[in-house]
Amino acid sequence: MRTWTTTEVTRLTGVTSRTLRHYDAIGILEPVATGHGGLRRYGEAELLRLQRILLLKRLGLRLDVIAEIVDGALPEADALKRHAEQLDEERERLDRLADTVAATIRQLEGDQTMTPETWFDGLDAGKQAEYEAEARRRWGDAAVDASDTAVRAMPEAERRAIPAKFDELHRRLAALKEAGEPADSAAVQAVVADHYAFIAKLWGTAPTAEAYTGLAALYTDDPAFIATYDAVAEGLATYLRAGMDAYAAANL
């Protein structure tokens, strides 16, 4: 049976060796054999599986969902239908937000037809209430109230800097993802450690392993969060979740 080395697979597919190692580590694509010095070799079955993984990834599916599909645990059509529904919901939200931005620009340029009642279209105040309700369900009233107290206690300038801090963390992660760093690598885990520390500051207490992985799951379960992270880099929500899961397993 013919096999291909990691170098040959990289040349054939354009997938980096680090990505292949990551796929092996999470169990979605294991080599047919590992030789001297950790040299991985892949057979035809593994190459076909990789082809399917890449095709499904191009469709925007998360790696955990792709793993279920290629392992036969989840029908591909069901996964794609669910993904399509999420995309439709997010498209509607972004359409409303785009309309609001366009109207705001017109108002700033002298158009006075925009009223306070329309200033917040697409900003989803109701969605924020849903997030709070979900947070209370996941972590309890005490945890949410403690977080609210911690944030309110911050100086105004520090509160205003919260989005910028998250943006900094996301862009650091996106750069590492682009470089092919596995989510459990030391470089990525250093950024995730900063993320954990920042979350602890916002929550007013250090999250437990269960709480932190629960937050990670929320990042990939909600289309709005997915869109936020993937706007920085495609697949960043899944990458961040994997990094958070690895951090929790190793440190919490």
N, C-alpha and C positions, 0 to 999 in steps of 0.2 A: 504494500500500500504506500503510495507516495505521500510524503508530508512536506510542509513548508515551514521554514523557520520564521521567527518573529520579524526578522529583517525582510524576508521575502513577502510576508503578509503585509507589512507596512508599505512596501513598494507597490504591491498589487492594489491595495485599498485606499491608501492615504491615511489610514488610522495610525496614530502614533503608538510607539511601543509602550509608553506609559498608559495609554488608554487600554491597550490589550492587557497590561498587568492589572489595571483596575477592574476590567471585566472579569478577569480570572479571580481576583480577590473577592468580588461580590457574588461570584458563582453564576454569572450570566453567560460566560463563554470560557470554558476551561480547555487548555490544550490537550491534545491526544496523548502527549508525552512530554516529560521534562527531563532533559539530559544533563550532562556534566556542566557544572557551573550555572545551573538554572536555565539552560537553553530550552526555550519552549518550542514545540513543534505542533503544527495544526494539520489535520487531514481534510479531505473533501467535505465531510459532514460538518466540521467546525467552520470551514469557509462558507458553506451554504447558510449555516446558522448566523454567522457574522453578517452576511448579506442581508438576511431578514431583519436582524437587529438594526442595521443602518437604515434600511428602508422605513421601518416603523419609527425610528428616531427622527427621520426627516419629516414625518407626519406630526411630530410634536408630542409623541407619547413619552411618558416618564419611563425610566429604566426599570422600575419595579413592575410597572404594567407590562412592559415589553417582555420581561422575564416570565410573567404569567402566561403570556401568549405563546412564546416560543417553547415553553415547557408543556403547553397543552392544557393548562389549568383555566385559561380564560379564552373564550372564542374571540377571534380577531374582530369580527363584525360587531360584537357587543362592546368591545373596548373602543372601537372607532365611533360607534353611535354615541357613547357616553362622552367621548372627547369632542365630538361635533356639537353636542348640546352645550358643553362648557364654552366652546369657542363662540357659539351664537350668543350666549349670555354676555360674554366679555365684549363681543363686537357691539352689542346694543349699548353697553355701558360706555364704551369708548366713543361711539357715535354721539351720545348725549354730551359727553365731556368735550368732544371736538366742537359741537354746536355752541356750547357755553364759552369756550375759548374764543371762537370766531366772533360771537356777539360781544364779548368783553373788549376785543380789539376794536370793533366798530364803535363801541361806546367811548373808548379812550380817544378815538379819532374824531369824536364830536357827535356821534349818533346817540340820541337820548331816548331811544325806544326801549332800551333794556331797563327793567325794573328790579327792585330788590327781590321780588318773588321769583325771578329767574336767575339770580346771581349764582345760585347753588345747584342748578340742574346738573346732574352727572357727577356731583361730588358725593352723592350717596350717604346722606345723613342716616337714612334707614339702614344702610349697609353697616355703618359704624355701630349702630345699635345691635345689629346682628352679631358683629364681632365681639362686642362686650358680652352679649348673652352667651355666645359660644365660649368665651374665656371663662365666664362664671361656671358654665357647665363643666369645662375641662379641669379648672384649677380651684374652683370654689370662690365664694364671696370674699372670704378673708384675704386671699391672695390678690384678687382684683382690687379690693379696697386699699390694700397696702401699697400696690403699685400706683394707684391714683394719688395717695398721700405722698409717696416718694417724688412723683413728678411735680406735684403742686409745690412741694418744698424747694424745688430747684429755683435758682435765680432765673429771671425771665430770659436773659441772654443764653443761659445754658439750655433752657427749654426750647428756645428758637433754634438752637444748634443741633437738636436731636435728629432731624431729617438729614442734615449734612453729615453727621457721624455715621448714620446707617449707609448713606451713599458712599462714604469713604470705604467702609468695610466691604460693601458689595463690589466696588471697583477693584479693590485689592484681590478679592476672591476671583473676579472675572479675569484678571490678568494671569492668575495662577492656573485657572481653568484653560485659558488660551494656550498657556505654556505646556499643558498636558500633565500638570501635577495631579496625582490621585488625591481624592478627597481625604484620605487618611495619612497623607504625607506630612512631614514635619512642618513644611512651609505653610500648608493649608491649615493645619491644626493650630499654628501660631495665630493666624487671623481669627479662627473660630474661638480661640481662647479670649481674644479681645472682644469678640461678639458676645461670648458668655458673660464676661465681666460687665459689659455695657447693659445686657439684659438684666443682670443682677442689680445693677444700679437703678434701672428703670422700675424693676419690680419691688425694690426695697428689701430684697432677700435673695440669697443664692438659690437658683432653681435646682430642684432634685433632678436626678437622671430621668425620671418619668416625666416631670414637667418640661424639661428641656427637649426631650425627644417628642413630646406632645406638641410643643411649639413648632418643631421641625416638620412634623406631619401636617400641621395647619398650613405651612408655607407651600406645600405641594398639593394639598387637598382642595384649596380654594382657588378658583380661576383668577380672582382679582390679585391674590398674592403672586400666583404664577406669572401673570402678565407684568406685574411690577418688577420682579426679579429678571424675567426673560427680556424685558426692555433694556436692561443693562447688558446681558449676554444670554444668548440662547441656551436653555438648559440650566441656568444658574440656580433656579429654585431647587431642582433635584440635586445639584452639586452641593448646595449649602446644606440641604437636609442630610445628605450622606456624610458631610463633614461634621455636622452636629451630632449625628448618631454615633460616629466614630469617637468624637470627643467625650460624649457621655459614657460610652462603654469603657473608655480608657481612664477616665478621671473622676467620674461621679459615682 
